[in-house]
């Protein structure tokens, strides 16, 4: 079908008697010097706006690749866009083409809002298009005129146990896409915005806490479109293993509880952080260890129950484990896992473990990184660890009188420490370096009170050092 823009305000209408279950590809050729747009209406007595296609500037074609017809009468309106000066062209015609095909597992346009979401069946793929580039009906100020595709699926949980949702969105040439998961209240559960132009997006292990409706949202960043290559979308549901992370757990309020002392997780984007809660049963020491994938530069932070940060740990580098070998607490605590944004790729997996010590006698208790946090040596033996780069462990030496104390220091296998003795005010009076598993013995006068400081020179987070006292009363 051909036509002309006989005036600047010319509007041409065409009738489409749609066949139910069909998909229509609507194409409008370009007209020299004219910016034409397409408006699609449905209904006879009171037509309802279906789509307004106005992607390109003057002299360029317009296209809507997948109008989903439910049957009945549609109107296709051709008019000039207000994005360029309007003018007539009685010499060059436009050409309007409408091609029909059968809909097979395909997006149903329009699905531009949650209320128009297309039903999805878990484990079955559906195809759709990033078409058109703009949606003139989208008045959201944050993403004005963005074309959005919404899908809905039902989560029918067999019991009170939560489930995990996995969703994949294929890459499409020329399009940088984003994929989001929402609950029925409109709260975002998870978002994937990791790939670049032409690359896929995926959501893994998103928490489905209760039965009901959930929504997947697909959009193009930067208003890019592709009318020829469809995307493929799929969602799957699986049972939640308590030993596996469940997104969304990005803050303290949504922290996953660690059960059986170990949990596996994944960093799903460069900005992702995973928050965990460990519930203690009494006062003791804990070894906290994070084993990342080969490409992940893992970061670990530990917080008290009142959200006070105790320590940040990032010692190992890419693919290396992180450990805090001797954390003492009598209250529940949180662990935050993240990855350095400059390293690795989304989807990096890790294993986080918390191991309680059954026998904590004569064991150093972290944090003891300054004089005010000094550990008392309960008898004649104390074992400790180098817990992070540059770690300093402080121990209080207390006697009833001035004594000459003998110190026997057993070093750290695979590491190096510096041991210093201070006067009552904390000023160092003697220092010795201990390499590897060597044993160094020395004596020093203690005027009733002093401190023993163990400083890491070369760290090893798996093997302890030992302090043995032998001369004081």
C-alpha positions as CSV (number, residue, x, y, z in Angstrom):
1,X,0.0,0.0,0.0
2,X,1.4,3.4,-1.0
3,X,0.4,6.9,0.0
4,X,1.6,10.5,0.1
5,X,1.9,13.2,2.8
6,X,-0.1,15.8,1.0
7,X,0.2,18.3,3.8
8,X,2.2,18.9,7.0
9,X,-0.8,17.7,9.1
10,X,-1.9,14.9,6.8
11,X,-3.0,11.7,8.5
12,X,-3.7,8.5,6.6
13,X,-5.6,5.6,8.1
14,X,-5.6,1.9,7.1
15,X,-7.8,-0.9,8.4
16,X,-6.3,-4.3,9.4
17,X,-8.8,-7.1,10.0
18,X,-6.6,-9.2,12.3
19,X,-6.6,-13.0,12.5
20,X,-6.4,-14.2,16.1
21,X,-3.1,-15.7,17.1
22,X,-1.2,-13.9,14.4
23,X,1.9,-11.7,14.6
24,X,2.1,-8.7,12.2
25,X,5.3,-7.1,11.0
26,X,4.5,-3.5,10.1
27,X,7.0,-1.7,7.9
28,X,6.9,1.9,6.6
29,X,9.4,3.1,4.0
30,X,11.2,6.4,4.4
31,X,10.2,9.5,2.6
32,X,12.8,12.1,1.6
33,X,12.7,15.1,3.9
34,X,9.7,13.7,5.9
35,X,9.7,12.2,9.4
36,X,6.8,9.7,9.3
37,X,5.6,7.8,12.3
38,X,3.1,4.9,12.8
39,X,0.3,4.8,15.4
40,X,-1.7,1.6,15.9
41,X,-5.2,1.6,17.3
42,X,-7.5,-1.3,18.2
43,X,-11.3,-1.3,18.3
44,X,-14.2,0.0,16.2
45,X,-16.4,2.3,18.3
46,X,-13.8,3.7,20.7
47,X,-10.3,2.8,19.4
48,X,-7.6,2.2,22.0
49,X,-4.0,3.2,21.4
50,X,-1.9,0.1,21.0
51,X,1.5,1.4,20.0
52,X,3.2,4.6,18.7
53,X,6.3,3.9,16.6
54,X,8.5,7.0,16.2
55,X,12.1,5.7,16.4
56,X,13.9,7.5,13.5
57,X,14.3,11.0,12.1
58,X,13.4,12.4,8.7
59,X,13.9,10.4,5.5
60,X,14.2,7.1,7.5
61,X,11.9,4.1,7.7
62,X,9.9,2.9,10.7
63,X,9.1,-0.6,11.7
64,X,7.2,-2.6,14.4
65,X,8.3,-6.2,14.2
66,X,5.7,-8.0,16.3
67,X,2.2,-6.7,16.8
68,X,0.3,-9.5,18.5
69,X,-3.3,-9.6,17.2
70,X,-6.2,-10.9,19.3
71,X,-8.6,-10.6,16.4
72,X,-10.9,-7.8,15.4
73,X,-10.3,-4.5,13.8
74,X,-7.0,-2.5,14.0
75,X,-6.2,0.9,12.5
76,X,-2.8,1.9,11.3
77,X,-2.3,5.6,11.2
78,X,0.5,7.3,9.3
79,X,1.3,10.9,10.3
80,X,4.3,13.2,10.5
81,X,6.4,13.2,13.7
82,X,6.8,16.3,15.8
83,X,10.5,15.5,16.2
84,X,11.3,17.3,12.9
85,X,9.7,20.2,11.1
86,X,6.5,19.0,9.3
87,X,6.1,19.6,5.6
88,X,4.3,18.1,2.6
89,X,5.8,15.8,0.0
90,X,3.5,15.1,-2.9
91,X,6.2,13.6,-5.1
92,X,7.7,10.8,-3.1
93,X,5.2,8.2,-1.8
94,X,5.6,6.1,1.3
95,X,5.1,2.3,1.2
96,X,3.2,0.5,4.0
97,X,3.8,-3.2,4.3
98,X,2.1,-5.6,6.7
99,X,3.4,-9.2,7.0
100,X,1.6,-11.8,9.0
101,X,3.0,-15.0,10.6
102,X,1.7,-17.5,13.1
103,X,2.6,-16.9,16.8
104,X,4.6,-19.7,18.3
105,X,6.0,-19.2,21.8
106,X,6.3,-15.5,21.1
107,X,6.0,-12.3,23.0
108,X,2.5,-10.7,22.9
109,X,2.8,-7.0,22.1
110,X,1.8,-4.7,23.7
111,X,3.3,-5.9,27.0
112,X,4.7,-2.5,28.0
113,X,3.6,-2.6,31.7
114,X,3.2,-5.0,34.6
115,X,-0.6,-5.0,34.0
116,X,0.0,-6.2,30.4
117,X,2.6,-8.8,31.2
118,X,2.8,-11.9,29.0
119,X,2.3,-15.2,30.9
120,X,5.4,-17.4,31.0
121,X,5.6,-21.1,31.6
122,X,8.7,-22.0,33.6
123,X,11.2,-24.1,31.6
124,X,9.7,-23.0,28.3
125,X,11.4,-20.4,26.0
126,X,9.7,-17.4,24.6
127,X,11.0,-15.0,21.9
128,X,10.5,-11.3,21.6
129,X,11.9,-8.2,19.9
130,X,13.6,-5.1,21.0
131,X,11.1,-3.2,18.9
132,X,10.4,-0.4,18.6
133,X,13.2,1.6,20.1
134,X,10.9,4.1,21.8
135,X,7.5,3.9,23.5
136,X,5.8,7.3,23.3
137,X,3.3,6.1,25.9
138,X,5.9,5.6,28.6
139,X,5.8,8.8,30.7
140,X,8.1,7.5,33.4
141,X,10.5,10.4,34.0
142,X,13.4,8.2,35.0
143,X,13.2,6.3,31.7
144,X,11.1,8.5,29.5
145,X,9.8,6.7,26.3
146,X,11.7,3.6,27.0
147,X,10.3,0.5,25.4
148,X,9.7,-2.2,28.0
149,X,8.6,-5.9,27.8
150,X,7.0,-7.4,30.8
151,X,6.4,-11.1,31.5
152,X,4.6,-12.9,34.4
153,X,5.0,-16.4,35.8
154,X,3.3,-18.2,38.7
155,X,5.4,-19.7,41.5
156,X,3.5,-22.6,43.0
157,X,5.6,-23.6,46.0
158,X,5.0,-27.2,47.1
159,X,5.6,-26.3,50.8
160,X,6.6,-23.4,53.0
161,X,10.2,-23.8,51.7
162,X,11.3,-21.0,49.4
163,X,12.5,-21.6,45.8
164,X,15.1,-20.2,43.5
165,X,14.5,-18.6,40.2
166,X,17.0,-18.7,37.3
167,X,16.3,-16.5,34.2
168,X,18.3,-16.1,31.0
169,X,18.0,-13.5,28.2
170,X,20.0,-14.1,25.0
171,X,22.1,-11.4,23.4
172,X,20.9,-9.5,20.4
173,X,23.1,-7.7,17.9
174,X,23.4,-4.0,18.5
175,X,21.5,-4.1,21.8
176,X,22.7,-3.7,25.4
177,X,20.0,-5.2,27.4
178,X,18.9,-5.3,31.1
179,X,16.9,-8.1,32.8
180,X,15.1,-7.7,36.1
181,X,12.9,-9.8,38.4
182,X,10.1,-8.3,40.5
183,X,7.6,-9.6,43.0
184,X,3.9,-8.9,42.9
185,X,4.3,-5.9,45.1
186,X,6.6,-4.3,42.5
187,X,9.8,-4.8,44.6
188,X,12.9,-5.6,42.6
189,X,14.4,-9.0,43.7
190,X,17.3,-9.1,41.3
191,X,18.7,-7.3,38.3
192,X,21.2,-8.4,35.6
193,X,23.0,-5.6,33.8
194,X,26.4,-7.2,33.3
195,X,26.8,-7.8,29.6
196,X,27.7,-5.3,26.9
197,X,26.2,-4.7,23.5
198,X,25.1,-8.0,22.0
199,X,25.8,-10.0,25.1
200,X,23.4,-12.1,27.2
201,X,22.0,-11.4,30.7
202,X,21.2,-13.9,33.4
203,X,19.7,-14.1,36.9
204,X,20.8,-17.0,39.1
205,X,19.4,-18.1,42.4
206,X,16.9,-15.3,43.0
207,X,14.8,-16.0,46.1
208,X,11.1,-16.8,45.7
209,X,10.0,-16.5,49.3
210,X,6.3,-17.2,48.8
211,X,3.8,-18.5,46.2
212,X,2.3,-16.0,43.8
213,X,3.0,-14.0,40.7
214,X,6.4,-12.8,39.8
215,X,7.5,-10.6,36.9
216,X,10.4,-10.5,34.4
217,X,11.3,-7.1,32.9
218,X,13.3,-6.8,29.6
219,X,14.5,-3.5,28.1
220,X,17.2,-2.1,25.9
221,X,19.7,0.4,27.3
222,X,20.3,3.5,25.2
223,X,17.1,3.0,23.2
224,X,18.7,0.6,20.7
225,X,16.5,-1.7,18.7
226,X,16.7,-4.7,16.4
227,X,13.7,-5.6,14.3
228,X,15.3,-8.7,12.6
229,X,16.9,-10.7,15.4
230,X,14.6,-11.8,18.3
231,X,15.8,-12.4,21.9
232,X,15.0,-15.6,23.8
233,X,13.8,-15.5,27.4
234,X,13.5,-18.4,29.8
235,X,12.8,-18.8,33.5
236,X,13.2,-21.9,35.7
237,X,12.4,-22.7,39.3
238,X,14.2,-25.0,41.6
239,X,14.2,-26.0,45.2
240,X,16.3,-24.0,47.6
241,X,19.1,-25.8,49.4
242,X,19.8,-24.2,52.8
243,X,23.5,-24.5,52.0
244,X,23.1,-22.2,49.0
245,X,22.8,-18.4,48.8
246,X,19.4,-17.0,48.1
247,X,19.2,-13.5,46.4
248,X,18.2,-10.8,47.3
249,X,20.7,-10.7,50.2
250,X,22.4,-7.4,49.6
251,X,21.8,-5.8,53.0
252,X,21.6,-6.8,56.7
253,X,17.8,-7.0,56.7
254,X,17.8,-9.6,53.9
255,X,20.9,-11.5,55.1
256,X,20.9,-15.3,54.5
257,X,21.4,-17.4,57.6
258,X,24.4,-19.8,57.5
259,X,23.3,-23.3,58.6
260,X,25.7,-26.2,59.2
261,X,28.6,-23.8,59.1
262,X,29.0,-23.5,55.3
263,X,27.2,-21.9,52.4
264,X,27.9,-21.4,48.7
265,X,27.1,-18.3,46.7
266,X,27.9,-16.2,43.7
267,X,28.6,-12.6,42.9
268,X,26.1,-11.8,40.1
269,X,27.3,-8.3,39.2
270,X,30.3,-6.1,39.8
271,X,28.3,-4.1,42.4
272,X,26.8,-7.2,44.1
273,X,27.5,-8.0,47.7
274,X,26.1,-10.9,49.7
275,X,25.3,-10.6,53.3
276,X,25.1,-13.5,55.7
277,X,24.1,-14.0,59.4
278,X,25.8,-16.5,61.7
279,X,24.0,-17.3,64.9
280,X,26.2,-18.4,67.7
281,X,25.4,-20.7,70.6
282,X,28.0,-19.4,73.1
283,X,31.3,-17.6,73.5
284,X,34.0,-19.2,71.4
285,X,36.5,-18.6,68.6
286,X,35.6,-19.0,64.9
287,X,37.7,-19.5,61.8
288,X,36.0,-17.7,58.9
289,X,37.2,-18.8,55.4
290,X,36.2,-17.7,51.9
291,X,37.2,-19.9,48.9
292,X,36.5,-18.1,45.6
293,X,36.6,-19.2,42.0
294,X,39.8,-18.8,40.1
295,X,38.9,-15.4,38.6
296,X,37.4,-13.8,41.7
297,X,39.3,-11.4,43.8
298,X,37.3,-11.9,47.0
299,X,36.6,-9.4,49.7
300,X,35.4,-10.2,53.1
301,X,34.0,-8.0,55.9
302,X,32.9,-9.0,59.4
303,X,30.3,-7.0,61.4
304,X,29.1,-7.3,65.0
305,X,25.4,-7.8,65.6
306,X,25.0,-4.1,66.0
307,X,26.4,-3.6,62.5
308,X,29.7,-2.3,63.7
309,X,32.4,-3.3,61.3
310,X,35.2,-5.3,62.8
311,X,37.5,-5.8,59.8
312,X,37.8,-5.8,56.0
313,X,39.9,-8.6,54.5
314,X,41.3,-8.7,51.0
315,X,44.7,-10.3,51.3
316,X,45.0,-13.2,48.8
317,X,44.3,-11.7,45.4
318,X,42.5,-13.3,42.5
319,X,41.6,-16.9,43.0
320,X,43.1,-17.0,46.5
321,X,41.2,-17.8,49.6
322,X,40.6,-15.2,52.3
323,X,40.6,-16.1,56.0
324,X,40.1,-14.7,59.4
325,X,41.4,-17.5,61.5
326,X,40.5,-16.6,65.1
327,X,37.5,-14.3,65.6
328,X,36.2,-14.4,69.2
329,X,32.5,-13.5,69.9
330,X,29.6,-14.3,72.1
331,X,27.0,-12.7,69.9
332,X,25.5,-13.2,66.4
333,X,27.5,-11.6,63.6
334,X,27.3,-10.8,59.9
335,X,29.7,-11.5,57.0
336,X,29.6,-9.5,53.8
337,X,31.2,-11.1,50.7
338,X,32.0,-9.0,47.6
339,X,34.4,-9.0,44.6
340,X,36.8,-6.2,43.6
341,X,34.9,-4.3,40.8
342,X,38.1,-4.2,38.7
343,X,38.6,-7.9,38.6
344,X,36.7,-11.0,37.6
345,X,33.4,-11.6,35.9
346,X,29.8,-11.8,37.1
347,X,28.6,-15.2,38.2
348,X,31.8,-16.0,40.1
349,X,31.1,-18.7,42.7
350,X,32.5,-19.1,46.2
351,X,32.3,-21.2,49.4
352,X,32.0,-19.5,52.7
353,X,32.6,-21.5,55.9
354,X,32.5,-20.7,59.6
355,X,34.3,-23.2,61.9
356,X,33.9,-22.9,65.7
357,X,36.8,-24.0,67.9
358,X,35.8,-26.5,70.6
359,X,38.8,-25.9,72.8
360,X,39.8,-22.2,73.0
361,X,42.1,-22.4,76.0
362,X,45.4,-20.5,75.4
363,X,44.1,-19.2,72.0
364,X,44.4,-15.6,70.9
365,X,41.1,-13.8,70.5
366,X,40.7,-11.3,67.7
367,X,40.4,-8.4,67.6
368,X,43.4,-7.5,69.7
369,X,45.1,-5.0,67.4
370,X,46.0,-2.3,69.9
371,X,47.0,-1.9,73.6
372,X,43.4,-1.4,74.8
373,X,42.4,-4.8,73.2
374,X,45.3,-6.8,74.6
375,X,44.7,-10.5,75.4
376,X,45.7,-11.8,78.8
377,X,47.9,-14.8,78.7
378,X,46.1,-17.1,81.1
379,X,49.0,-19.4,81.9
380,X,52.4,-19.9,80.3
381,X,51.3,-20.7,76.7
382,X,49.5,-18.7,74.0
383,X,48.8,-19.5,70.4
384,X,47.8,-17.0,67.8
385,X,47.5,-16.3,64.1
386,X,48.6,-13.6,61.6
387,X,45.0,-12.7,60.6
388,X,45.6,-10.1,57.9
389,X,48.4,-8.1,56.2
390,X,50.2,-6.1,58.8
391,X,48.4,-7.7,61.7
392,X,49.5,-6.8,65.2
393,X,48.5,-8.9,68.1
394,X,48.8,-7.4,71.6
395,X,49.2,-9.5,74.8
396,X,49.3,-8.2,78.4
397,X,52.2,-9.2,80.7
398,X,51.3,-8.7,84.3
399,X,53.3,-9.6,87.5
400,X,53.3,-8.8,91.1
401,X,56.9,-7.6,91.0
402,X,59.7,-6.8,88.6
403,X,60.8,-10.0,86.9
404,X,63.1,-11.3,84.2
405,X,60.9,-13.2,81.9
406,X,62.0,-15.9,79.5
407,X,60.2,-16.0,76.1
408,X,60.2,-19.0,73.8
409,X,58.7,-18.1,70.4
410,X,57.7,-20.7,67.9
411,X,57.3,-19.2,64.4
412,X,54.7,-19.5,61.7
413,X,55.1,-22.2,59.1
414,X,55.3,-20.5,55.8
415,X,55.4,-17.0,57.4
416,X,57.4,-14.6,59.3
417,X,56.7,-12.6,62.5
418,X,58.4,-9.9,64.6
419,X,58.0,-10.2,68.4
420,X,58.5,-7.1,70.5
421,X,58.4,-6.6,74.3
422,X,57.4,-3.2,75.8
423,X,57.6,-1.3,79.1
424,X,54.4,-0.5,81.0
425,X,53.7,2.5,78.7
426,X,54.0,0.4,75.5
427,X,57.5,1.6,74.5
428,X,59.4,-1.2,72.8
429,X,62.5,-2.5,74.7
430,X,63.4,-5.5,72.6
431,X,62.4,-7.0,69.2
432,X,63.3,-10.3,67.4
433,X,62.3,-11.6,64.0
434,X,61.2,-15.3,63.7
435,X,61.2,-16.8,60.2
436,X,59.2,-19.9,59.4
437,X,58.9,-22.6,62.0
438,X,62.1,-21.6,63.8
439,X,62.1,-21.3,67.6
440,X,63.7,-18.2,69.2
441,X,64.4,-17.9,72.9
442,X,65.3,-14.7,74.8
443,X,64.8,-13.0,78.2
444,X,63.7,-9.5,79.1
445,X,63.0,-7.6,82.3
446,X,59.3,-6.7,83.0
447,X,58.6,-4.0,85.5
448,X,55.4,-5.5,86.8
449,X,53.6,-4.8,83.6
450,X,54.4,-4.8,79.9
451,X,53.2,-6.0,76.5
452,X,54.2,-8.7,74.0
453,X,53.4,-7.6,70.4
454,X,53.4,-10.0,67.6
455,X,53.5,-8.4,64.2
456,X,53.1,-10.2,60.8
457,X,55.9,-9.6,58.3
458,X,54.9,-12.4,55.9
459,X,51.5,-13.8,56.6
460,X,50.2,-17.4,56.7
461,X,46.6,-17.7,57.8
462,X,46.6,-21.4,58.3
463,X,49.4,-22.0,60.8
464,X,49.7,-20.5,64.3
465,X,52.6,-19.1,66.2
466,X,53.2,-20.0,69.9
467,X,54.4,-17.9,72.8
468,X,55.8,-19.9,75.8
469,X,56.6,-18.0,79.1
470,X,59.2,-19.6,81.3
471,X,60.9,-17.3,83.8
472,X,58.3,-15.1,85.6
473,X,56.8,-16.2,89.0
